[in-house]
Amino acid sequence: MEVKERDEFGHRRQRLDILVCNGSSLPSYGFELVVAASEEIFDEHCARAEKYGKLHGCQMFMVNLCPKITLHGYFGKCSYALTPVNVVIDPNEKKGTVKYANNDEPVSIRGSDWDMLFTAKG
């Protein structure tokens, strides 16, 4: 679900892209999503996501869908109270990598619903 907040002027401009929670007995998780962020935009989203984590009392992930090779290893200019993640897709190899600051996790897209994005003829 998307969670919307009002800014200091009462405008509904801020929003948390995904909030996963099930009452107060289980942990809550929030996801701030950005596509092809520059370093500056990546850091803006991290700062915003930190605020959402405090506001909603959840563990935050800032997910960058990252086609820019130069930013695959960028996780912010400072340490944030969240988990920054870069998701890198290689359509030629039909595989992806979920990159965390301390490790990488390979992800296969072959044979999945994602496969249609790379095999559909336009």
Secondary structure, DSSP 8 states (H G I E B T S, - for coil): --EEE--TTS---EEESEEE--TTTS--EEEEEEES--HHHHHHHHHHHHHHHHHHT-EEEEEEE---GGGTT---SS--SSEEEEEEEETTTTEEEEE-SS-EEEEE-TTSTTHHHHH---
